[in-house]
Amino acid sequence: ITWLDSTKDLGMLREGQVAKISYRFKNSGSRPLFIEQVQPGCGCTVVDYPKRAIPPGEEGEILASFDTRGKAGPQTKSMTVYTNTLIGNYSLWFNAVVQREK
């Protein structure tokens, strides 16, 4: 698996906003790639990922939604991606600064 983007900087967000994040990857191997599970680091992040095999040479996408409610200030969050590759799991990251609602 080759990550086309594994770290995202979301910049400034307003508290209460839900940010959408996309992580793209390519199956750089010679066998079908399976994303077995994606585990967010906190309950503020919800993920969706391909449930089908990604053939060699094809690209896929993991989508995440970050709910900023109650998360004022600098935020650094991660999620763990479990795959059928030799390495097995990978970490994806994002950061943002959430401005408190007045």
N, C-alpha and C positions, 0 to 999 in steps of 0.2 A: 504494500500500500504506500502510495506517495501522497502526502498531504499538500494540497495546493494552497491552503491557508489553515493553520492550526491555532493561531492566536489572533484575537480581534480586539481593537480598541474602539469602544463605542462612544468615546468622548463624553460630553455632558448630556445627562438625561434628567427629566423632571420626575420627582417622586410621584408614583402612581402610574407612570408610563410603563407599557410592556414593549420591550425591545425585541425585535426579531433578528436572529443571527443565523448565518449560513456558513457551514464549513464544507469545502469541496475536497474531494479526494479522487485518486485514480488507482485502479487496480494495475499495478506495475508488475504483477507476477504472471505466472504461466497457468494458474488454476483459478477457478471461480473464487471470488472473495465474498465472505459472509460477514456482515456486521451482526454479531450475536446478541449484543446488548450495549446500551449506552446508559451509564449511571451518572446522573447529575450530582454535583457536590453538595447541593442544598435544595430545599423544597421550593425555592424561589425560581428554579429553572425547570422547564419542561422540554423534553426532547422528542423528536421524531426522526426515524432513520429507515433506510431501505430494508425491507424484510426479505427481499429476493436476492439471489446470487448476482454479483456484479462480475460480468465476464472479463477476462484479461483485456487490457487496453481501454476499457470503458471507465467513465467517470460516474461518481455518485455524490450525494449531498446529505449531510446531517443538519437538521434544522433545530434550532433552540429558541425558546421564548423566555426572556428574563423579566420577571415582575418586580418592579422597583418599589412597590409599597413597603414602607417601613425600612427602607435600605438607604437612608441618607448618608452622603459622604463617599469617599473612595471605596470602590468595590473591585475585588479580584475573585473571580469564580472559575471553577474548572469542572470538567466532566471526564469520565473514563470510558473509552471505547474498547469493547472486547471483540476480537476478531478471530478468524481461523488462521491467521498468519503465524509464522514461527515466533515473532516477538510477542504476539498475543494481545497485548493491550497498549493503548496510547492515551495520552492526556491532551485535551483541548482546553484552551483558556480564553477568557475574555475579561476586560476590565472597563470600568466606567466610573464617572463621578456623578453621583445622584444629588441633585439640588433639592433640598427640603421644600415642600409646599408651605407657603406662608399663611 
